[in-house]
Amino acid sequence: MLTKDFSYDLPANLIAQRPLQQRSASRMLVLDGQGGWQDQKFQDFRQHLSAGDLLVVNNTRVMA
């Protein structure tokens, strides 16, 4: 894995400045493990979990 693999353009207008009122409406990027991806809503999160999966969360904030 190379650090250049994590370099990408992120337009400032796509960075959330405050949470949505309806948090489940937040956007979620889903990777399929084969190079594909889907733009989904967090309310669909459960459909991506299987028995035995490990879920790791954090409370990191975005700082400008």
C-alpha distances in whole Angstrom, upper triangle without the diagonal:
4,7,9,7,9,12,15,19,21,24,26,29,26,26,28,31,32,32,34,37,36,33,32,32,29,26,23,20,20,17,18,15,16,15,18,19,22,24,26,28,28,31,29,27,29,28,25,25,26,28,26,23,22,22,21,22,23,25,23,25,24,25,26
4,5,5,8,10,13,17,19,23,24,27,25,24,27,29,31,32,33,37,36,33,33,33,29,26,24,21,21,18,20,17,18,16,19,20,23,25,27,29,29,32,31,28,31,31,27,28,29,31,29,26,25,25,23,24,23,25,23,24,23,24,24
4,5,6,7,11,14,16,20,21,24,22,21,24,26,29,29,31,35,34,31,31,31,27,25,23,20,21,19,21,19,20,18,20,20,23,24,26,28,27,31,30,28,30,31,27,28,30,32,30,27,25,24,22,22,22,23,20,21,20,20,21
4,5,5,9,12,15,18,20,23,21,21,24,26,29,29,31,35,35,32,32,31,27,25,23,20,21,19,21,19,19,17,19,19,22,23,26,28,28,31,30,28,31,31,28,29,31,34,32,29,27,26,24,25,24,25,22,23,21,21,21
4,6,8,12,14,18,20,23,20,20,23,26,28,28,30,33,33,29,29,28,25,22,20,17,17,15,17,15,15,13,15,16,19,20,23,25,25,29,27,25,28,28,24,26,28,30,29,25,24,24,22,23,22,24,22,22,20,22,22
4,6,10,11,15,17,20,17,17,20,22,24,25,26,30,30,26,26,26,22,20,18,15,16,14,17,16,17,14,16,16,18,18,21,23,23,26,25,23,26,26,23,25,27,29,28,25,23,22,20,20,19,21,18,19,17,18,18
4,7,9,13,15,18,16,16,19,22,24,25,27,30,30,27,28,27,23,20,19,16,18,17,20,19,19,16,18,17,19,19,22,24,24,28,27,26,29,29,26,28,30,33,32,28,27,25,23,23,22,22,19,19,17,18,17
4,6,10,12,15,13,14,17,20,22,23,24,28,28,26,26,24,21,18,17,15,17,16,19,19,19,16,16,15,17,17,20,22,22,26,26,24,28,28,25,27,30,33,32,28,27,25,24,23,22,23,20,19,16,17,17
4,6,9,12,11,12,15,18,21,22,23,27,27,25,26,24,20,18,17,15,18,18,21,21,22,18,18,17,18,17,20,22,23,26,26,25,29,29,27,29,32,35,35,31,30,27,26,24,23,23,20,19,16,17,15
4,6,8,7,8,12,14,17,18,19,23,24,22,22,20,17,15,15,14,17,18,21,22,23,19,19,17,17,15,18,19,20,23,24,23,27,27,25,28,31,34,33,30,28,26,24,22,21,21,18,16,13,14,13
4,5,6,7,11,13,16,18,19,22,23,22,23,20,17,15,17,16,19,20,24,25,25,22,21,19,19,16,19,20,21,24,25,25,28,29,27,30,33,36,36,32,31,28,27,25,23,23,20,18,14,15,13
4,5,5,9,10,13,16,17,20,22,20,22,20,17,16,17,17,21,22,26,27,28,25,24,21,21,18,20,20,21,24,26,25,29,30,28,31,34,37,37,33,32,29,27,24,23,21,18,16,12,12,10
4,6,8,9,12,14,15,18,19,19,20,18,15,14,16,17,21,22,26,28,29,25,24,21,20,17,18,18,20,23,24,24,28,29,28,30,34,37,37,33,32,29,27,25,23,22,20,17,14,14,13
4,6,9,12,13,13,17,18,16,17,15,12,11,13,13,17,19,22,24,25,22,21,18,16,13,15,15,16,19,20,20,24,25,24,26,30,33,33,30,29,25,24,22,21,19,17,15,12,14,13
4,6,9,11,12,16,17,15,17,15,12,11,13,14,18,20,23,25,26,23,22,19,18,15,16,16,16,19,21,20,24,25,24,26,30,33,32,29,27,24,22,19,18,16,14,11,9,10,10
4,6,7,9,12,14,12,14,13,10,10,13,14,18,21,24,26,28,25,24,21,19,16,16,15,15,17,20,19,23,24,24,25,29,32,32,28,27,23,22,18,17,15,13,10,8,11,11
4,7,9,12,15,14,16,15,13,14,16,18,22,24,28,30,32,29,28,24,23,19,19,18,18,20,23,22,26,28,27,28,32,35,34,31,29,26,24,20,18,15,14,10,9,10,10
4,7,9,12,11,14,13,11,13,16,18,22,25,28,30,32,30,29,25,23,20,19,17,16,18,21,21,24,26,26,27,31,33,33,30,28,24,23,19,17,14,14,10,10,12,13
4,6,8,7,10,10,8,11,13,17,20,23,26,28,31,29,27,23,21,18,17,14,13,15,18,17,20,23,23,24,28,30,30,27,25,22,20,17,16,13,13,11,11,14,15
4,5,5,8,7,7,10,13,16,19,23,26,28,31,29,27,23,20,17,15,12,12,13,16,16,19,22,22,24,27,30,30,27,26,23,22,19,18,16,16,14,15,17,18
4,6,9,9,9,13,16,20,22,26,29,31,33,32,30,26,23,20,17,14,13,13,17,18,20,23,24,25,28,30,32,29,28,24,24,21,20,18,19,17,18,20,22
4,6,6,8,11,14,18,20,23,26,29,31,30,27,24,21,17,15,11,10,10,14,15,17,19,20,22,25,27,29,26,25,22,22,19,20,18,19,18,19,22,23
4,5,6,9,11,15,17,21,23,26,29,27,25,21,19,16,13,10,8,8,12,12,15,17,18,19,23,25,26,23,22,19,18,16,16,14,16,15,16,19,21
4,5,8,10,14,15,19,21,24,26,26,23,19,17,14,11,7,5,5,8,9,11,14,15,16,20,22,23,21,21,17,18,16,17,16,18,18,19,22,24
4,6,9,13,15,18,21,24,26,25,22,18,15,12,9,6,6,6,9,11,14,15,16,18,22,25,26,23,23,20,20,18,19,18,19,18,18,22,23
4,7,10,13,16,19,22,24,23,20,16,14,11,9,6,5,8,10,11,14,16,16,18,22,24,25,22,21,18,18,16,16,15,16,15,15,18,20
4,7,10,13,16,19,21,19,17,13,10,7,6,5,6,9,10,10,14,15,14,17,21,24,25,21,21,18,18,16,17,17,17,16,15,19,20
4,6,10,13,15,18,16,14,10,8,6,5,5,5,9,9,8,12,13,11,14,18,21,22,18,18,15,15,14,15,16,16,16,16,19,21
4,7,10,12,14,12,10,7,6,5,6,8,9,12,11,10,14,13,12,14,18,21,22,18,18,16,16,15,17,18,17,18,17,20,21
4,7,9,11,11,9,5,5,6,7,10,10,13,10,9,12,11,9,12,15,18,19,15,16,14,15,16,18,19,19,20,20,23,25
4,6,8,7,6,4,7,9,11,13,14,16,14,12,15,13,10,13,15,19,19,15,16,15,16,17,19,21,21,22,21,25,26
4,6,7,5,6,8,11,12,15,16,18,15,14,15,13,10,13,14,17,18,15,17,16,18,19,22,24,24,26,25,28,30
4,6,7,8,11,15,16,19,19,21,18,16,17,16,12,14,15,18,18,15,16,17,18,20,22,25,24,26,26,29,30
4,6,9,12,15,17,21,21,23,20,19,20,18,15,17,18,21,21,18,20,20,21,23,25,28,27,29,28,31,32
4,7,11,14,16,20,20,23,20,19,21,19,16,19,20,23,23,20,21,21,22,23,25,27,26,27,26,29,29
4,7,11,13,17,18,20,17,17,19,17,15,18,19,23,23,20,22,21,22,23,25,27,26,27,26,29,29
4,7,9,13,15,17,14,14,17,15,13,16,18,22,23,19,20,19,20,21,22,24,23,24,23,26,27
4,6,10,12,14,12,12,15,13,12,15,18,22,23,20,21,19,20,20,22,23,23,23,22,26,26
4,7,10,12,11,12,15,14,13,17,20,23,24,21,22,20,20,20,21,22,21,21,20,23,24
4,7,8,7,9,12,11,11,14,18,21,23,20,20,18,19,18,20,21,21,21,20,24,25
4,5,6,7,11,11,12,15,18,21,23,20,20,17,18,17,19,19,19,19,19,23,24
4,5,5,9,10,10,12,16,19,20,17,17,14,15,14,15,16,17,17,18,22,24
4,6,8,9,11,13,16,19,21,18,19,16,17,16,18,18,20,20,21,25,27
4,6,6,8,10,13,16,19,16,17,15,17,17,19,20,22,22,23,27,29
4,6,6,7,11,14,16,13,14,11,13,13,16,17,19,20,21,25,27
4,5,5,9,11,13,11,13,11,14,14,18,19,21,23,24,28,31
4,6,8,11,14,12,14,13,16,17,20,22,24,26,27,30,32
4,7,10,12,10,12,11,14,15,18,21,22,24,25,28,31
4,7,9,6,9,9,12,14,18,20,22,24,26,29,32
4,6,6,9,11,14,17,20,23,25,28,29,33,35
4,6,9,11,15,17,21,24,26,29,31,35,37
4,7,10,13,16,20,23,25,28,30,33,36
4,6,10,13,17,20,22,25,27,30,33
4,7,10,13,17,19,22,24,27,30
4,7,10,14,16,19,21,24,27
4,7,11,12,16,18,21,24
4,7,9,12,15,18,21
4,6,9,12,15,18
4,6,10,13,16
4,7,9,13
4,6,10
4,7
4
